[in-house]
Amino acid sequence: MTPAVSTRRNVHGRTAVASELAGTAAGIGAVYSWRVDLQLQGKTCLVTGASRGIGAGAAKILAGEGCRVAIVARRERLLAELAEEIAAAGDARPVIIAEDLTAPGAPERVRECVLAELGGLDVLVNNAGGSRPAPWNASEEEWGEGMALNFDLVRRLTVQFIPGMRARRWGRIVNITGTNEPPGVNIASVAKAAVHNWAKGLSRELAPDGITVNCLPPGRINSEQILNRLHPTPENRQAFIEANIPIGFFGEPEDMAYLIAFLASPLARYITGEVIHVDGGMHRFAG
């Protein structure tokens, strides 16, 4: 029997398609529909690295689900454009925090701004970071910068908000990380492996307080870094897809953002300490 398909408005002005499967049971017509309320209305969220790509996508989806969102990155103009786009879609305008998170005192300044503007924080999305391929004999300065950006920053910012989450006995921490299968030395890969280990231990300590901690390593997601630096030509992208991505295409920021929103929701209360790949099957290990 052909399913009847209905459409409805979904987050950020997009139209989601839900299949209403029409069938019969014992001669009686039955219609099944799929609809999920993520119960995020009014939750407060901070998204780092929000000027482009995954961070911007997460901010849009969370705002579309009714969250009050703060967005942080270095490029204030891009944050303002994102805030305008979210407001134009009918969602609450995000709080803009233009900050270099690696600067001394930055995590503390971000915390003070979030508390002043949002009153507290329910959901932290740690997305700031960047790939740092390096030779085997990279300098100590290179290692220091790459580890500071991709591990120390995540830890330093997170600990600013844990006390408030523990006091409310509820919180969500989602770390955007990276592959554990580097083709060569990459300081960011080492740092993200450290995030995975740290987050696992942290998840066990915070679980009794109703706080979950999860990591999402993205595959090739269409973003500024991927399209401009790693795969600048269509030919390069297609060759990489054919060799590495079984699903056959690069993902979009929304492919990450929908999972981020679910993990941020009360519905994901039993998922913590996990590393969940969003990569179209690119990673090869089974564990």
N, C-alpha and C positions, 0 to 999 in steps of 0.2 A: 504494500500500500504506500502511496506517495505521501511523505510527510508534509503537513501544512506548515509554512514558515511565516512567522510574524516578526516584525521589527519594532524596536523601541529606541528612544534616546538613551545613550549611554554616556559615560564620563567624557567631559571636555568636548561636547558637541558631536561626538561620533555616534554612529548608529550601530548598535549591536544586533546581531541576528540570533534569535533563539528558535530552535526547531521544536515545534509542538508535534510530538509524535502521535498521530491518530491511529488507534487500533481498536480491536474488539475483543472482549473477553466474555465468553459464554453468551454471545449475541448482544452484549451491552456495549455501546460505544464508550471509549475511554480516551481522554486527552491528557498527555503528560507535558508539562512545560518546565523549563529550567530557568530559574531566576534566583539570584543570590544578592542579598544585602550584606555588604561587608561590615556594617555597623561601625563605620569610621566617622560618621557625622560628628563634628565638633572636636575631634582629636587634634592635638597639636603636633606638628611635624617639623623637623629640620632636615633639609637636604643639602649636602655639601657638593661642591663641584657641579653646581646647578646651572651654569651658564649655557651649556650645550649638551647634546647627546643624552646619555642615560639619566643624568641628574635632572635635566630639563624635562625629559619624558616622565620621570617619577613625580616631579612637582606637579605636572599637569594632571596626571591620573589621580594623585592624592587629593588635589584641590577639587577635582571633579567628583570625588567620593564624599565631599563635604568637610575635608580637613582644613584646619587653619595652618598655613604653611609658611615657614621661613626659608629663604633660599640664600645660600652663601657661595661666593666665588670672588676671584680677583677683579673680573671685568664688569664693572657696574653698569655700563651701557647695555650689555647683553642681559644682565639680570632685569633691568628696567623693561627691555623688550619682552622678556618672558612674562613679567608681571602684568604687562599690558595685555598680552595674549590671553592669559588666564582670566583676567577681569573681563575681557571682551566676550569670553565664552559664558559669562554669567556666574563665575565662581569667585570666591573671596580673593581679593588682591593679596598676594604674598607679601610678607615682610622682607625687604631687601637688606642684606648684610654684605657690603663690599669689603672683603678682608682676605689678606694673604694668610692662610691658616698656618703656614710654617713660621710666621714672624713671632718674635718673643711676645708672650702675653695674649696671642690671638685666641686660643681656646677660651680663656677667661673672659675676654671681651665678647665673644660670641655668646657665651652663657648669659652674661648680664643683659645683652640685647634681647635674647630669646625670653628670658624671665620678665623683662620689662614689657615686651610687646605681646607675649602670648600667655604669660602667667605661669608657665611650666612647660614641660616637654613630655609627650607620650611616646613619640616615634622618632628615632634617629636613623637617618640613612647616610652612612659613611661612603660617599662616592668619590671624594677628591683623591687624586693620585695620577700616576702616569707611568708609562713604560720607560724603562731605563736600560736598554741593551748596552753591554759593556764588554771590553776585552777581559781576558782572564787576569790581566795585571792592571786593572783599573786602579786609579789613585784612591787613597783614603778619603779624599774630598768627595770624589764621585760616589763612593759607597756611603759616606755619611749623608750626603744630600738625598740619595735614593731611598735609604732606609728611613730617614726622617720624614720624607713625604709619604711613603707608602705603608709604614708601620707606626712610627712614633706618633705621627699626627692623629691617626685613628685612635690609638690608645689614649692620648692626652685629651682629645675632645670628648671621647666617650665617658671618661671618669668624671668630667664636669657635670654630667647629667644623671649618673647612676644614683646619687643620694636622693634626688627628687623622685625618681622612679621607685626606689625602694620605699620611700615614705608613703607613696600612693599605692604601693603594692601592685603596680602595673607598668609595663613598658615593653617597647619593641626596639631592638637594635639590629639593623640590617647592614652588613658590610659588603660592598661591591669589591671583589678581590680579583683573582686572575688564575691563569692556568698553572697546574703543577707539572706540565710537560713542556718545559721551555726547550726550544731548538738550540739554544746556546746560553751563555751567561747573560742573565738579565737581573739587575739588582731589584727591580720591582717584583719579579717572580719570587725571589728569596724573601722579600718583605711580606708579600701576600701569604706565603707559606707560614710565616710567623704569625700573621693575623689569624689564619685558620687554627693554629695551635692555641694561641691566646684566647680566641673566641670560644673554643671548645671548653677550655677550663673555666672561663668566665660564665658560660652558660650553666654549668653545674652549680656554681656559687650563687647565681642570681635566680635560678628557677624557683626556689621556695618563696621568692618575693613576687612571683607573677611576671617576671621579666624574661623574655626569650631573646636569644642571640643566634643569628644565622648568617651564613656567608653565601654569596652568589658570585661565582666566577663566570663572567660573560665570555662568549665566544666572539666571533666577528660581528659586532653590532655597528650598523651604519652611523658613524659619528665623525667629528672633526679629526680625531686622532687616527682612526682607522682609514678614512678615505684620503686624508691629506698626507699622512706620514707612512703608514704601513702598506697601503694598497692604492697608490695614486692613479692607476690607469685601469680602465675596464678589462683590458687583457690580463693584467696582473691579478685582478680580483677573480676573474673567471678561472684562471689556472689554479688559484688557491682553492676555490670552491670544489673544483673537480678532483683535486688531490686530497682534500681534507674534510669536507663538510657533506655528510651523507644526505642531509635534507635538501641540499642544492641551492642555497642562497644565504646571503648575509641577513642577520636579524635587524629589526628596528628597535629604537629605544623603548617603544611600548611593549615589546616582547619581554623585556626585563621589568618594566614598570608594573605590568599587571601582576606579576609574581611578587614584586616588592609590596604592592598594595595588599595582597592576600596575607603575606607574612606579617604585615603591620596590623592586621585586623584581629579582633577577638576570636574570629573563627579559627585562627592558626595557633591556638593556645597550647597545643600538644606537640608542636614542632619547634625544637630548639637544639642547638649544638650541631646543626647540619651544614653541610657544604653541598649546595644544589647547583649543578651546572646548567647554564642556559646557552647552549652552543650548537644546536642543530645536530648533535651527535659527534661533534668534532673530537672531543677527548676520547682516548682509546682504552684507558684502564677501566676495569669493571668495579673497583672498590669505591 
